[in-house]
Amino acid sequence: MIGSVSLGVGLALAAAALSRHDDAVNDLTPAGGREKQASAVSLMHTANLTMIAGGTLAAAGIVWWIIDAASVRRSAKPPTTEARLHVGPGSVAALVTF
């Protein structure tokens, strides 16, 4: 869950960085363009780190889910059928369990 949210936040930051870059390209003043481009680069670095962290968390969650599902199957007792016959002095008993 957290991994997918982080991926979404990273994508939103990347979209904001691309928009900021477009603003820098369209800015007519050199100082304004440099400032906006620096902001775009900073946003893109943050977006990249957020998406890497989100992807790592999502992958870890998927691996954990697979391992947990496999361990539940191994720890569950398989169904067994058992039949017993008890013979004693003066009695006979049959026991069947499912």
Phi, psi and omega in degrees: 000309182295322179299317181291325176295318179297320176298318178296317178296318178299319178295321178295319178295322178295319178296320177295322179295318178296321178294318179296322177296317178299321177297321180294320180295322183275352179287132184275344181262136180299320181293317179295320178296317179296318181296315180292323179292321177297320177294320179296317179296317179297316178298320181292322176299316178297319179298316180298313180297320179294319179290325176295314178297317179296318178296320178296315179295319179296316179296318178297321178296320179293316178298317179299316180299316180295315180296319179296318180295321179292322181288329177293320179294321181288325183279340179290134180285127178293146180295135179234150174244133183225138177232133179230148176235121179251126178241124179228179179295112178080012180209153174225132180228139175244132180235123179236127177239144179244000000 
